[in-house]
Amino acid sequence: MTGTDQAYTSIEICAGAGGQAIGLHFAGFRHLALVEIDKYAAATLRENIEVHPKWDWERVNCDVLCKDVLEFDPERDLAKSAAHYRRGEVDLLAGGVPCPPFSHAGKQLGEDDERDLFPRILDLAKSIRPRAVMIENVRGLMDAKFDDYRSRIQASLEEMEPSDDGLPGYKVVGWEVYEAERFGVPQLRPRSILVAFRRDVLKDLKYEAPTPSAERVTVYDALKESMLERIKPFVDGARAAQAQAVFGKWQLNAAKDVAPTLVGGSKKHGGADLGPSRAKKAWRALGVSGMGVANAPVDGQPSGTEDRDLFGADGPMLTVRQAAIIQGFPTEWDFTGGKTAQYRQVGNAFPPPVAQAVGESIIEVLKADRKRVAQR
């Protein structure tokens, strides 16, 4: 693959249900591989790639691998994309490595947490030698207690020895916290994002971090249409007055603010809900019950659980689809598995609009480098 018009390729680890992959795809990247250990999330990736017309490149060329990233070897594991893969020629290595080691909601064990995969993505950067690296995590990683660890991660990239074939290490051009609400996502979801370029790509080029690109979107703005759909089966029946009252109360509260941070929860404990007590209180102030996830109507028909899901004292619960809207997923992106598995995929995701903004800023440097190379 040569020339300035070739695809900008990426390999993504810890891909989840595709939040980052969607954003990077919209930014212009085409995925050679999406690596995800959760079987439901991997199935979500496969099934969406199979049906969406705009993903025809990935349908032919992308390997969706359901496996532990510790066992991922691109030289061995790539099949569809094998013809396109060459060490040093992948444009971007991206990954939203596990957040629990650094999350304020956990014990913040950092590098002592067995789930810390920063060492693995650094190893992959060393072996794949992509032109750029993007690593996403929670804001907690930027706490002072992790200053030393961040410094060592940055040093691992910047002091990486040139490979036998002459490919150099990296320059970290940004490690910042991005607020999702400033990119049109109706949610408080700060994410720390590291961006680095291989030194022979960057040279004298300047990286411009993305600037906020959208007006603030409230919960009401985001969910008005879907909430109207949910009450529609009841507006002309015996519960018409109740349905209108529920919507009116929800509208009044939901228009006040963006949502608190969605959380996916632990596989080890219980079913799906909208987070710890503080988060549930914030949802209640927005007219939403955080005590569970609602069953969605099927073909516009009531689910039979509306007394709990729609007409509860604390307001309606969110459906998985509504949670996905809050997260910034496109409405046509579907999720596999049962309701709890689907919600966890949504709750653990990286908002696509933020990934798109960062991806576009990375591609600008890659484009400039290609142009420079073509003019030689």
N, C-alpha and C positions, 0 to 999 in steps of 0.2 A: 504494500500500500504506500504509494508515494504521491507527492504533489500537494499543492495547497488546498485542493478540494476534497481530500480524503476525509473520512469520518474522524472525529475526535473520540478516541476510544478510552474506556475506563474499565477497571476491575474494582468491584466493591465487596468488602467483607462485612459481616454482621448486618446484612442488608434488610433484615426484618421483613415487613410487609410491603416495603418499597417506597417509604416516604422520601428518603434521600435519592433513591434511584429515579423516581418520578421527577423530582426537581432537577437533577442533573440531566435527565433526558430532555426536559423542556429547555434547559440551558444550551443544549446542542451536543451533549455527549452521547455516544452509543456504547452500550455495555457489552463487553466481551464475557464477563462472568459476574454473577451475583451469588455470593456464598452466604448461606444462612443455615443454622443448625436446627431451628424449630421447623418441624414438618408441616405445620399448618401455614406458617409464614412462607415457606418455600413453595407450597402448593398455591398460595395466593399469587406469588410472583409468576409462576408458570402459567396459571390459568388466565391471568390478565394479559400477559404477553401474547398468549395464543389468540385472543379475541380482538384486541384493539388495533385498528388499522395503522395508527401512528407508530406502532411498535413493530412494524414489519421487518425492520433491520434486525432487531433483537430476536424476532421469531426464527430467523434463519441463522443468526450468528452468535447468539448469547447462550452460554451454559449456565443454567440455574442449578447450583449444587447444594443439596441438603447434606451438609457435613460440618464437622467441627473444623473451624478455621485453623486450628493447630495442626490439622492433617492435610490442609490444602496445599497442593503443589501444582502451580500452573503448567509446568513442563509436562506433568503426568496427567492432570485431571481435565484439561481443556479438550473438548471434542469438536463441537460446532465451531468454536472460535480458534481452533488450533492453527488454521491457515493464516489467521490475522495476528496471532501472538508472536512477538519477538522481543526478547529482553532488550530493554532500552527504548522500545518503540511504543509502549503503552503511554497514553497521554496523562492519565490520572489514576492513582490508587486512592480510593476513598473508603472510609469506614466510620460508622458510629459505634465505636467500641463500647463494651458494657459500662453503664453508668453507676451501678450500685457501689463500686469501690470509692466513689467520690461524692455521692449524693448526700445532701443534708438529711434525707429521710432514712439513711442507713447509718452504719458505724464509721464510715469514712476510713476504711482500712488502707485505701490507696494501693500501693504496690504489694502490700502484704495480703491483699484479697486475691484468692485464687481465680477470680473472674477478671482480673486486670489483663487486658489484651493489648496494651500499648507495646510491650516487648514484641508481640507477634506482628503487629502492623509495621514496626520498625524493621524487623527481619525481612518481611516481604518487600519493603521499600529497597532494602539492600540487594535482594535477589532479583526483583523485577526491574529495578531502576527506572520507574516511570518518570515522565517529564515533570509531573506535579504530584503533590500529596495533600490530601485534605482529611483531617481527623476531627470528628465531632464528639462532644461529650457535654455533661451538665456544667452549670456555672460553678458548682462546688469545687471543681478541679482548679479553679482560679483562686481558691482560698489561700491565705498565707501559709497554712500548714503544708501545702503542696508545692511551695516555691522551689524547693530543692529538686523535687521530682520533675517538675516542668523544665527546670534548667537542664536536667540530665536527658530528658526526652529531646529537647532542642539540640543539645550537644551531640546526641546520637545521630541526628540528621546532618548537622552542620560540620561535624568532624568525621563523617563517613569517608573512609578511604576510597580513592578511585579504584574501580574494578580492573581486572586484567585486560578488559577491552577498552579501557580508557574512560569509562563513564564516571563522572565525578559525583560527589555528594550534593547536599542541598543547602539552600538558604531559606530560613524561615522568614517570611515576609509579613506575617500577621498571626497573632494568637489573641483573638478578641471575643468578647461576649456580645452576641446578637440577640436583641429582643424580638421575638416572633411577632408581637403585636405591631411593630413598626414596619412590617412587611406584609400587612394585610391579613394576618392570622388572628382570629378573634379569641386570643388566649395569651395569658401571661406564661411565656415559655422561653426563658433565657437559655441560650446554648453557647458553649465555648467552642470555637472553631479555629483550628490550626491550619494554615496554608503555607506550603513550602514549594519551591521550584528547584529543579536540578540546576546547578550553577552554569552549565553550558547553555541552558535555555534562557535563564534570566539575564545574565551578563549585565548590560546597562539598562535593561528595560525596567520600567517602574510599575509595580503592582498597585492598583487602586481598589481598595476595599469597597464593597457595595454600600451605597447609601440608602436610607429608608425610602421605600418606593410607593407606599400606599397610605391612604387615609385609615384612621382607626376604624375597625369594624367591631360593632358590639355583638353580643350573643343574639340579640333580637335581629339585627341585620342579617346575621348568618343563618339563623334557623327559622325565620318567619315562614318561608314557603313550606318547609318540612313539617313545621308544627301545625300549619293550617291543614295539611294533608292528613295528619293524625286525628284531628278533631272532625274532619269532614264527614265520616260515617255517622256522627252523632248530631249534627247541626239541625237536622230536620225531624228527629225522633223525640222520644220521651225525655232524653237527656239533653235536649237542645240548650236549655237555659244553663245547665251545669257546664256544658262544653264551652259556651260563650264566656261564662264567668272564669273558667280555667284559663282560657286563652287571654282574656283581658288582664287578669292578674299577672300571668306570666309575661305578657307584653310590657306591662308597667315596670316590672323588675328587670327583665332581660335587656331593656334598652339602656340600663344604667352603665354597663361596663363590659369589658371583655371577660372571658372565663378564667378561672384559676387553672393551674397546670394540671392537665390530664396525667394520670399515672396508670401504668399497665398492671401493677400488682405483681405478686409473687405466685409462681406456679405451685408453691408448697402450701399456700394458705387460701382457703375459701374461694368464693366466686368473684364476679366482677362488681366493683363499685367505683365511685369517683374519687377515692382517696381517703386520707386520714381525716380526723375530726375537723381540723381547721379548714381543709378544703371543702368538706361537706357543708360547713357553715357558710362559706363563701358562695357555694352553689345555691344554697337555700335563699341567700340574699338576692340571687338572680332569678328566683322563682323556679328553681330546679331541685328535685330531690336527688341527692347523691348516694342514696342507700342501695342502689342497684342499677342495672341496665334494663331498659324496657324491651319487651318483645315487639317486633315491628309488625305492622299490618301487612297482610299478604294480599296482593291484588286489590288493595283498597278495602279489604274486609277486616272487621275487628278481630283482634287476637284472642279475645276472651279474658285477658288479664288487665283490662283497662282500669279497674278499681284500684289496682296497685300501681300500674304503669303511667296512667294519665290523670286520674282523678284523686290521687293521694293528697293528704293534708299539706305536705311540703311542696306540692307542685308536681308536674310531670317529670318522670325519669327520662333520660336521653336514650334513644335507640343507638345501636352501633353506628348506623349511618349518620346520625346527628353528631355523635362523637367524632366521626371521621371528618365531617364538615368543620367542626371546631379545630381539628388538627390541620386542616388545609388540604385534605385529599380531594381530588376531583370526584364528582358524584358518580362517575361511571366506573370507578375502581372498586371492585368487589372483594370480599374477604371470605376465606374458607374456614371450615371447622364449626363447632358449636358457638353459641353466643359468647361464652366466656373466652374461648380461644380467639374469637374475632375481636372482642373488645381489647384483649391484651395486646394484640397486634397493633391496634389503633393507638392505645395509650402509651406504648413504648416507642412510637415513631418519631422521626425527625420531620418537622413540617415541610412539605414540598416547596412552598414559596420561598422559604429561607435558603434551602438547598439550591434552588434555582438561581437566586440572587448571587450566592457565593460562586456557583458554577459558572455563571456568566462572567464574573470578574476574573476567574481563572482562565477562561477561554480567550479573553482579550489578550492576555500575555502570550498564550500559545499561538494565537493568530499572528501576533507581531513577530514572534520567533519564526514561524513558517514563512512569513513574507520576507524576513531578513535572509533566511536560508535560500529561498527561491531566487533572490537577487544576486547571489554570489556568482 
